[in-house]
Each structure stands twice: as structure tokens, then as C-alpha cells.
Amino acid sequence: MEISVHCGTIKIEVTSFMFGNLDMFGFQALWSPYLLITTIAIIALYIYITGSGRKHFKDSEAITNKQRTFFIVSLIMFYLVKGSPVDLLSHLMLSAHMTQMAVLYLVLPPLLLMGMPAWLLRKAINLPVVKPVFRFFTKPLIALIVFNAIFSIYHIPVIFDIVKVDMTLHTTYTAVMFVAAFIMWWPLVNPLPEEQRLSGIVKIGYIMGDGILLTPACALIIFADQPLYATYSEMTAWLAALELCVPAGTLAGLDLGGPELFNALPLLEDQKLGGVIMKIIQEIMYGSILAYVFFQWARREREKEELELSQSMNPKVVE
């Protein structure tokens, strides 16, 4: 691969080199057609349930175009990080893996929650089997600790390398982490008025606490002086992890030189980049939610003051 001094040329050539090599893994590994079909089916079902099919559900309410956009965009993003070549890259490069995780656990859950119909969420969380468990784990302090503990434990090198090479463990752990991410975001962005248990100032403290708890895992990756994870640096472990994404028959017929074949960066630099990407996406997402919470809180306080002023000037006004 030739690398020009010009930054734009480097970007184009490196990208061409990387994606050209990915073609050897085949269409199924690159585009996950079954996941694509599933994603399209879920979007179609959502459109039906929130549209013409809503009449079949008792106490259902109309949703806004904004909610519908949030949900559909989040499903498209889910497919892009789990079904497109990004998913394959996440098994080849730690930076791609950290990008995938940041989107899955920090971006998608709030978008999905803001896109879900309130009546449907209410029915789900009030199911007899769900309700007591949901009530316990969505307590703000517990939600905060559970997600960040699961996330941090996952990035301990020995745990990471065990989970990454076992299909059952990997599927189970990442699914639990995905649910924990929803629970963590629930106190901040759930659409149910009766579930708004935190005041504006407490929500701001919650977001800041979340950012602090997530920092150690990112710092571990950013400031390490050697590659931490065997599944991205050692040939045997790397191939074992790759089997989770590439069909066994396809992988058996390939002559792979090692992780470096697919990465334009040295392993340690790619690892540091992964930690930086995770931290940047975290800061952007938490900053956006912080602004959203602050302006909502300020608006409610302003409306409260206006109401009190109106009542003081006209005592006959009934709240």
C-alpha cells in the first residue's frame, strides 16, 4: 500500500486498502442479510402498531412524527453497527469495536426510548413478571452502578478475551449490557410522566456521575503502554474471536496473515484510538442529554413561575 504525504490521499488509500481486504469474507459476513430482514420487519411492525394497527390496542395513543423518526433512525443505526461491515471491522480492530459499543450503549437506548409509544412501554413494564424487577433496577443509583459495573468488568483484559471467543458468553453478556444501558438511560429520557422521578438538578448530577463512572474503562484503554487484549493482538485468539462473525466454512478457506493485515495503525495506536473514540462519543451524547435536561428543567421552572404570578394577580384562577 502506498501512502502519500497529503492527508486526504492517506485517508482514501487506507480506506480502499481496508475495505478491499474485507471482500474476502463474503457477502454474509459483511452485510448480515438475516439481520437486515429482521430490522426491516421490526420497522414495518412498528409503523403498523403506531399507525392503522393502533385501533386494536386498548388505551393506545397517537405518536408524533418526531417519535417515529427517533425509532426508525435508531433501528437503522443498529443495523449499521451490527449488520454492516462495521460489525466485521469490530472483530478486526479495537477502534471499530469501541465505536460500535459507543453507538450501541450510549446512542441507541435514549433514541429508542424517545421513539417508543408511551402506552406500549406502560403495558410492557406493568406486566406482573416485569414490574417488580423493573422497579428495582430502574432506581437511579442502582441503574447507574449496574450499567457501569457491567461495562467496566467487560473491559478487564482477561474477561474481555474470554467473552470475545465464546458465542454463548458473548451473546449473553452483550445482551445483558444492552438491557442495562436501557435501564441506565430510563431515569433521564423515558416518555412516561408517572415515571419522571428525578428533578432537573438531580438529572444533571446523574449524568455527571455517569460520565465519571465510565471514565476508568476508557482511561485503561487510552493510557495502556501495550496491547491489552489477545483477541486483537495474538493470532490464535484473534481467529477464535473472528469465528463469531465469519461463517466457519468461509474462514477455513482463507489464508489470513494476522490482525495487522486489516489495520493501517499499529495495534497500540489503534487501541488508544478506540478509547478516545468511546470517550468522545460519551462526551457528545452526555453533553446533548445534559442540554436537553437543562432546557426542559428551565422551561418547567419558567412555566411554574408564570402560573404562580398569574394566580397572585388573579386569586380566582384555579390551578
C-alpha positions in Angstrom: 0.0 0.0 0.0 1.3 3.4 -1.0 0.9 6.3 1.4 1.1 9.8 0.2 2.1 12.8 2.4 -1.2 14.5 1.6 -3.7 13.8 4.4 -6.7 13.4 2.0 -4.7 10.9 -0.1 -3.8 8.9 3.1 -7.5 8.7 4.0 -8.6 7.5 0.6 -5.9 4.9 0.1 -6.1 3.5 3.6 -9.9 3.1 3.3 -9.6 1.5 -0.1 -7.0 -0.9 1.3 -9.0 -1.9 4.3 -12.4 -2.5 2.6 -10.7 -4.2 -0.3 -9.4 -6.8 2.1 -12.8 -7.3 3.7 -14.2 -8.6 0.4 -12.6 -12.0 1.1 -15.0 -12.7 3.9 -18.1 -12.8 1.7 -21.4 -11.1 1.5 -23.0 -12.8 4.5 -20.2 -11.7 6.9 -20.2 -8.2 5.5 -23.9 -7.5 5.4 -25.8 -10.0 7.7 -28.8 -10.4 5.4 -30.9 -12.1 8.2 -30.4 -9.1 10.5 -31.3 -6.8 7.6 -34.6 -8.7 7.1 -35.3 -8.6 10.9 -34.6 -4.9 11.1 -36.9 -4.1 8.2 -39.6 -6.4 9.8 -39.4 -4.6 13.1 -39.7 -1.2 11.5 -42.7 -2.3 9.5 -44.3 -3.8 12.6 -43.7 -0.5 14.5 -45.2 1.6 11.7 -48.3 -0.7 11.7 -48.7 -0.8 15.5 -48.4 3.0 15.8 -50.5 3.6 12.7 -53.5 1.7 11.4 -53.0 -1.1 13.9 -53.3 1.1 16.9 -57.1 0.6 17.0 -56.6 -3.0 18.0 -54.9 -1.9 21.3 -56.8 -0.6 24.2 -55.7 2.8 25.6 -53.3 3.4 22.7 -52.4 6.9 21.9 -51.1 8.6 18.7 -47.3 9.3 18.5 -45.6 12.3 16.9 -43.5 12.3 13.7 -40.5 13.1 15.9 -41.0 9.9 17.9 -41.4 7.8 14.7 -38.2 9.4 13.3 -36.2 8.6 16.5 -37.3 5.0 16.4 -36.6 4.4 12.7 -33.3 6.2 12.8 -32.2 4.1 15.9 -33.1 0.8 14.1 -31.1 1.9 11.0 -28.2 2.8 13.2 -28.5 -0.6 14.9 -28.2 -2.4 11.6 -25.3 -0.3 10.5 -23.2 -1.1 13.6 -24.3 -4.8 13.9 -25.1 -5.9 10.3 -22.9 -3.8 8.0 -19.1 -4.2 7.5 -18.7 -2.1 10.8 -19.6 -5.3 12.7 -16.9 -7.3 10.9 -14.4 -4.5 11.4 -15.2 -4.6 15.2 -13.7 -8.1 15.2 -10.6 -6.9 13.4 -9.9 -3.5 15.0 -10.4 -2.4 18.6 -11.1 1.1 17.5 -14.1 -0.2 15.4 -15.2 -2.3 18.3 -15.2 0.7 20.7 -17.1 2.8 18.1 -19.7 0.0 17.9 -20.1 -0.2 21.6 -20.4 3.6 22.0 -23.3 3.6 19.5 -25.0 0.5 20.9 -24.9 1.6 24.6 -24.7 5.4 24.6 -26.6 6.5 21.5 -29.2 3.9 20.6 -31.0 3.4 24.0 -32.1 7.0 24.5 -33.2 7.3 20.9 -35.2 4.1 21.1 -36.8 5.2 24.4 -37.8 8.6 23.0 -39.2 6.8 19.9 -41.4 4.3 21.8 -45.1 4.9 22.3 -45.8 5.7 25.9 -48.8 3.4 26.0 -46.8 0.4 24.7 -44.0 1.0 27.2 -46.6 1.3 30.0 -48.1 -2.1 29.1 -44.7 -3.7 29.0 -43.4 -2.5 32.3 -46.6 -3.2 34.1 -46.7 -6.9 33.3 -46.8 -8.9 36.6 -43.5 -10.6 35.8 -41.7 -7.5 34.7 -43.0 -4.9 37.2 -41.1 -5.7 40.4 -37.8 -6.4 38.6 -38.2 -3.2 36.6 -39.0 -1.1 39.7 -35.9 -2.3 41.5 -33.3 -1.9 38.7 -34.6 1.5 37.5 -33.9 3.1 40.8 -31.4 5.8 39.7 -28.4 4.7 41.9 -28.8 1.0 41.1 -29.3 1.8 37.4 -26.1 3.9 37.4 -24.0 1.3 39.2 -25.3 -1.8 37.3 -24.5 -0.5 33.8 -21.1 1.0 34.6 -20.1 -2.1 36.6 -21.1 -4.4 33.7 -19.3 -2.1 31.2 -16.1 -1.8 33.2 -15.9 -5.5 34.0 -16.2 -6.3 30.3 -13.1 -4.3 29.6 -10.9 -6.1 32.1 -8.5 -7.9 29.7 -8.9 -11.5 31.0 -12.8 -11.1 31.0 -12.8 -9.4 27.6 -10.7 -12.2 25.9 -12.9 -15.0 27.4 -16.2 -13.3 26.3 -14.9 -12.5 22.8 -14.2 -16.1 21.8 -17.3 -17.8 23.1 -20.5 -17.3 21.2 -22.9 -18.0 24.1 -21.0 -15.8 26.6 -20.6 -13.0 24.1 -24.3 -13.0 23.1 -25.4 -13.2 26.7 -23.0 -10.6 28.1 -23.7 -8.1 25.4 -27.5 -8.6 25.6 -27.3 -8.0 29.4 -25.2 -4.9 28.8 -27.7 -3.6 26.2 -30.6 -4.1 28.7 -28.5 -2.4 31.4 -27.9 0.5 29.1 -31.7 1.0 28.7 -32.1 0.8 32.5 -29.3 3.4 32.9 -31.0 5.8 30.4 -34.5 5.3 31.8 -34.4 7.9 34.6 -33.3 10.5 32.1 -35.3 10.1 28.9 -38.3 7.8 29.5 -41.5 9.2 28.0 -43.9 8.3 30.9 -45.0 11.2 33.0 -45.6 8.9 36.0 -42.0 7.7 35.8 -40.4 11.1 35.9 -39.0 10.6 39.4 -35.9 12.9 39.2 -35.9 16.7 39.3 -33.9 18.6 36.7 -31.0 19.3 39.0 -30.8 15.7 40.1 -30.8 14.5 36.4 -27.8 16.8 35.8 -26.0 15.2 38.7 -26.9 11.8 37.4 -25.4 12.5 34.0 -22.2 13.8 35.6 -21.9 10.8 37.8 -22.4 8.5 34.8 -19.6 10.2 33.0 -17.3 9.8 36.0 -18.1 6.1 36.4 -17.5 5.4 32.7 -14.1 7.2 32.6 -11.9 4.4 34.2 -12.6 1.9 31.5 -11.7 4.5 28.8 -8.6 5.6 30.7 -7.4 2.0 31.0 -7.5 1.7 27.2 -6.2 5.1 26.3 -3.2 5.1 28.7 -2.1 1.5 28.4 1.5 1.1 27.2 1.0 -2.2 25.5 -1.9 -4.0 23.7 -4.3 -5.2 26.4 -6.4 -7.8 24.5 -5.2 -11.0 23.0 -8.2 -11.1 20.7 -6.8 -8.2 18.8 -3.1 -8.9 19.1 -2.5 -12.7 19.2 -3.2 -14.8 16.1 -4.9 -17.8 17.7 -7.2 -15.7 19.9 -7.9 -13.3 17.1 -9.0 -16.1 14.8 -11.2 -17.6 17.6 -12.9 -14.2 18.0 -13.4 -13.9 14.3 -15.3 -17.1 14.1 -18.2 -15.4 15.9 -18.7 -13.1 12.9 -17.5 -15.1 9.8 -19.1 -18.4 8.8 -16.8 -21.3 9.6 -16.7 -22.5 6.0 -15.6 -19.1 4.7 -13.0 -18.7 7.4 -11.5 -22.1 6.9 -10.8 -21.3 3.2 -8.9 -18.1 3.9 -5.2 -17.6 4.4 -5.1 -14.7 6.9 -1.8 -13.1 7.9 -3.0 -11.6 11.2 -4.7 -8.6 12.6 -2.2 -6.2 11.1 -3.5 -7.0 7.6 -6.7 -5.0 8.2 -5.4 -2.2 10.2 -3.4 0.8 9.0 -2.4 1.7 12.5 0.0 -0.1 14.9 -2.0 -2.2 17.4 -1.2 0.1 20.4 -2.3 3.2 18.5 -5.5 1.5 17.3 -6.2 0.6 21.0 -5.7 4.2 22.1 -7.8 5.5 19.3 -10.6 3.1 20.4 -10.6 4.6 23.9 -10.5 8.1 22.6 -13.5 7.4 20.3 -15.5 6.0 23.2 -14.8 9.0 25.4 -15.6 11.5 22.6 -18.9 9.9 21.8 -19.7 9.6 25.5 -19.0 13.3 26.0 -21.1 14.3 22.9 -24.0 12.2 24.0 -24.0 13.1 27.7 -23.5 16.8 26.7 -26.5 16.6 24.4 -28.7 15.0 27.1 -27.4 17.4 29.7 -28.5 20.3 27.5 -31.9 18.6 26.8 -32.5 18.0 30.5 -31.4 21.6 31.5 -33.6 23.3 29.0 -36.6 21.1 29.9 -36.0 21.9 33.6 -35.6 25.6 32.9 -38.8 25.6 30.8 -40.8 23.9 33.6 -39.5 26.4 36.2 -40.4 29.3 34.0 -43.9 27.9 33.4 -44.3 27.4 37.2 -43.2 31.0 37.9 -45.6 32.3 35.3 -48.5 30.3 36.8 -47.7 31.5 40.3 -47.5 35.1 39.1 -50.9 34.7 37.3 -52.5 33.3 40.4 -51.2 36.0 42.6 -52.5 38.7 40.3 -55.9 36.9 39.9 -56.8 34.9 43.0 -59.9 33.5 41.3 -57.8 31.5 38.8 -58.0 27.8 39.8 -54.9 25.7 39.1 
